[in-house]
Amino acid sequence: MFKATAVVKNEAGIHCRPSAILVREGCAYEGEILITAKSGTCTLTSALGLIMLGLEQGAQVSIQVTGSGEDEFGPKLVELFETHFDFPPQ
């Protein structure tokens, strides 16, 4: 089991576009992914579930990944949560 903490760095937090990117990555993974914040826990299969956590800039999230390749996939999720998303990319 991979466990790590990430800090949301995106200025606007995890809103629709970043959550869509995170969920797309999460759905591609065949194991289980749990995201936990002060406001609750969700799996990384629903953008709405992730948005409902209300993750603003500076929020800490716990990421738990279980399954084949968890030690390679987990750090990718940490990196995504800590990305400064810019739409459109420049």
TIPA-189484 format. One record per atom (N, C-alpha, C, CB): residue in three letters; x, y, z. Coordinates in steps of 0.02 Angstrom, whole numbers, plus 32768, in hexadecimal, padded with zeros to 4 digits. Glycine has a CB too. Layout:
<sites>
ALAXYZ ...
</sites>
This chain:
<sites>
MET802A7FC58000 MET800080008000 MET802C803E8000 MET7FD08000803D PHE801D806C7FD3 PHE804080AC7FCF PHE801780E07FF4 PHE804D80C27F84 LYS803781068020 LYS8016813D8044 LYS8042817A8040 LYS8006812A808E ALA802481B38033 ALA804981F28031 ALA8019822C803E ALA806D81FB7FED THR80378265804F THR801082A28058 THR802682D38022 THR801A82C0809F ALA7FF582F68006 ALA800383297FD4 ALA7FE1836A7FEA ALA7FEA83137F8D VAL7FFC83A17FD3 VAL7FDF83E37FE1 VAL7FC884007F9F VAL801384138005 VAL7F8984147F9C VAL7F6D84317F5E VAL7F8F84757F53 VAL7F1F84387F63 LYS7FAE847C7F19 LYS7FD284BA7F0A LYS7FB084E57ED6 LYS801884A97EF3 ASN7F7F84C97EB3 ASN7F5C84F07E80 ASN7F38852B7EA0 ASN7F2B84C47E59 GLU7F4185667E84 GLU7F2585A37EA0 GLU7ED9859F7EAA GLU7F3585DE7E74 ALA7EB6857E7E7C ALA7E6D85787E7F ALA7E5785377EA1 ALA7E50857C7E39 GLY7E8685117EBC GLY7E7484D27EDC GLY7E66849C7EA9 GLY7E3984DB7F0A ILE7E4684677EC1 ILE7E3484307E94 ILE7DEB843A7E7E ILE7E3E83E97EB7 HIS7DE4845A7E45 HIS7DA184687E29 HIS7D9584377DF0 HIS7D9C84B27E11 CYS7D6884487DC3 CYS7D5384197D8E CYS7D8C83FE7D63 CYS7D21843B7D62 ARG7DB4842A7D48 ARG7DE884137D19 ARG7E1D83E87D3C ARG7E09844E7CF8 PRO7E3B84007D73 PRO7E6C83D47D95 PRO7E4D83927DAC PRO7E8A83F87DD0 SER7E0F83947DC4 SER7DF083567DDC SER7DE683267DA1 SER7DAC83657DFE ALA7DD583407D67 ALA7DCD83147D2C ALA7E0E82F27D1A ALA7DB3833D7CF0 ILE7E4583177D1F ILE7E8882FA7D10 ILE7E9982C47D44 ILE7EBE83317D10 LEU7E8D82D37D83 LEU7E9B82A37DB9 LEU7E7182647DB2 LEU7E9082C37DFD VAL7E31826C7DA3 VAL7E0482327D9D VAL7E1682097D5F VAL7DBA82497D98 ARG7E29822A7D29 ARG7E3E82057CED ARG7E7A81D87CFD ARG7E5182367CB3 GLU7EAA81F37D22 GLU7EE481CB7D37 GLU7ECE81937D66 GLU7F1981F77D59 GLY7EA281A47D95 GLY7E8B81737DC6 GLY7E6581397DA6 GLY7E5F81947DF9 CYS7E3C81487D75 CYS7E1681147D53 CYS7E4280E67D29 CYS7DE081347D26 ALA7E7C80FE7D15 ALA7EAA80D57CEE ALA7ECF80A27D19 ALA7EDC81027CCA TYR7ECE80AD7D5B TYR7EF080807D89 TYR7EC0804A7D9F TYR7F0B80A77DC7 GLU7ED7800C7DA1 GLU7EAA7FD47DB0 GLU7EA37FC57DFA GLU7EC37F977D8D GLY7EC97FE57E24 GLY7EC37FDA7E6C GLY7E93800B7E8C GLY7F077FDF7E8D GLU7E9880127ECE GLU7E6C803F7EF3 GLU7E92807E7F08 GLU7E4F801B7F31 ILE7E7280B67F01 ILE7E8F80F77F14 ILE7E5E811A7F42 ILE7E9F81237ED5 LEU7E76812E7F7D LEU7E4E81557FAB LEU7E6F81987FB8 LEU7E44812F7FEE ILE7E4781CD7FB4 ILE7E5E82107FC1 ILE7E3A82288000 ILE7E5182417F84 THR7E61823C8033 THR7E4382528072 THR7E5A82998081 THR7E56822380AB ALA7E2A82C38094 ALA7E37830880A9 ALA7E0F831480E9 ALA7E24833C8071 LYS7E1683508106 LYS7DF083608142 LYS7DA583588137 LYS7DFF83A78158 SER7D8F836580F9 SER7D47836580E9 SER7D2C832080D9 SER7D3A839280B0 GLY7D5682ED80D3 GLY7D3D82AA80C4 GLY7D6C8280809A GLY7CFB82AF80A2 THR7D51824A8081 THR7D77821A8059 THR7D518209801A THR7D8681D98082 CYS7D7582007FE3 CYS7D5581E97FA5 CYS7D8681BD7F7F CYS7D4082257F79 THR7D6A81967F51 THR7D9481707F23 THR7DA4819F7EE9 THR7D72812D7F0B LEU7DD4818D7EC2 LEU7DE781B87E8A LEU7DC5819F7E4A LEU7E3481B97E81 THR7D8381947E4F THR7D5C817E7E15 THR7D2681B07E02 THR7D3D813B7E23 SER7D1D81E57E2B SER7CE882157E20 SER7D02825C7E28 SER7CAE82087E4F ALA7CFD82837DF3 ALA7D1282C97DF7 ALA7CE782EE7E2A ALA7D0E82EC7DB2 LEU7CA782DF7E2B LEU7C7A83007E5A LEU7C8D82F07EA3 LEU7C3282EB7E4D GLY7C9E82B27EB0 GLY7CB4829F7EF3 GLY7CF282C57F08 GLY7CC282547EF7 LEU7D2182CE7ED9 LEU7D5E82F27EE8 LEU7D50833D7EF2 LEU7D9182E97EAF ILE7D2583597EC9 ILE7D1383A07ECF ILE7CF083AC7F12 ILE7CE683B67E95 MET7CC7837D7F27 MET7CA283857F66 MET7CCF83867FA4 MET7C70834D7F6D LEU7D0D83717F9C LEU7D3C83777FD4 LEU7D4F83BF7FE1 LEU7D7B834D7FC7 GLY7D4383EB7FB0 GLY7D5184337FB8 GLY7D9B84427FC2 GLY7D2A844E7FF2 LEU7DC584247F99 LEU7E0D842B7FA2 LEU7E26846D7F86 LEU7E3283F07F7F GLU7E35849A7FB2 GLU7E4F84DC7FA0 GLU7E9B84DB7FA3 GLU7E3285137FCE GLN7EB9850F7F88 GLN7F0285157F8A GLN7F19850F7FD3 GLN7F1A85587F6B GLY7F4B84E57FDF GLY7F6684DB8021 GLY7F4884A08047 GLY7F5D85198049 ALA7F128484802D ALA7EF2844A804D ALA7F21840E804A ALA7EAE843A802C GLN7F2283E88080 GLN7F4983AA8082 GLN7F1B83708073 GLN7F6C83A180C6 VAL7F3383438049 VAL7F0D8306803A VAL7F3982CA8046 VAL7EF483077FF1 SER7F1B8296805F SER7F3D82568068 SER7F2A822B802D SER7F29823480AC ILE7F5C820D800E ILE7F5181E47FD3 ILE7F65819C7FE5 ILE7F7A81FE7F95 GLN7F37816F7FDA GLN7F4481287FE8 GLN7F3681007FA9 GLN7F18810E8023 VAL7F6980DC7F92 VAL7F6380B57F54 VAL7F73806C7F64 VAL7F9380D07F1C THR7F46803F7F50 THR7F4F7FF87F5B THR7F477FD47F19 THR7F1C7FDD7F90 GLY7F767FA97F09 GLY7F727F817ECC GLY7FB57F7B7EA9 GLY7F407FA17E9D SER7FB37F597E72 SER7FF07F4E7E4B SER800D7F907E32 SER7FE17F1F7E0F GLY804D7F9B7E3D GLY806E7FD77E27 GLY806180147E52 GLY80597FE77DE2 GLU804980097E90 GLU803880417EBC GLU8072806F7ECB GLU801C80267EFD ASP80AE80537ED0 ASP80E9807D7EE1 ASP80FF80A97EA7 ASP812380517EF6 GLU80EB80987E6A GLU80F980C27E30 GLU80C180F47E24 GLU810580977DF2 PHE808380DE7E2F PHE804881077E20 PHE803C813C7E56 PHE800B80DB7E19 GLY8047812B7E95 GLY803A81597ECC GLY805E819C7EC5 GLY804F81397F0C PRO809F819C7EB8 PRO80C381DC7EB1 PRO80A882067E77 PRO810C81CF7EA6 LYS808E81E77E43 LYS8070820D7E0C LYS803382347E24 LYS805C81DE7DD1 LEU800C82157E50 LEU7FD282377E6B LEU7FE682717E98 LEU7FA682067E92 VAL801982667EC1 VAL8032829C7EEC VAL804682D77EC1 VAL806D82847F17 GLU806B82C97E8B GLU808182FE7E5E GLU804683237E3F GLU80AE82E07E26 LEU801282FE7E2B LEU7FD7831F7E0E LEU7FB3834C7E40 LEU7FA682EA7DF3 PHE7FAB83347E7E PHE7F8B835E7EB0 PHE7FB3839D7EBF PHE7F8083367EF1 GLU7FF5839A7EB5 GLU802083D37EC3 GLU803083FD7E85 GLU806083BB7EE3 THR800D83F07E4E THR801784157E10 THR7FF584597E12 THR7FFD83ED7DD4 HIS8017848B7DF8 HIS7FF984CD7DED HIS7FD984CA7DA8 HIS802F85087DF3 PHE7F9984B87DA5 PHE7F7784B37D64 PHE7F6D84F97D47 PHE7F32848F7D6B ASP7F7684FD7D06 ASP7F6C853D7CE3 ASP7F44852D7CA5 ASP7FB285617CD1 PHE7F0885487CA0 PHE7EDD853B7C67 PHE7ECF857A7C41 PHE7E9C851B7C7E PRO7EDB857D7C01 PRO7EFE854A7BDC PRO7F49854B7BEB PRO7EF385547B91 PRO7F6B85127BE1 PRO7FB3850F7BEF PRO7FD985437BC5 PRO7FCF84C97BE0 GLN800C85607BE4 GLN803385937BC0 GLN807885797BAF GLN803A85D37BE9 
</sites>
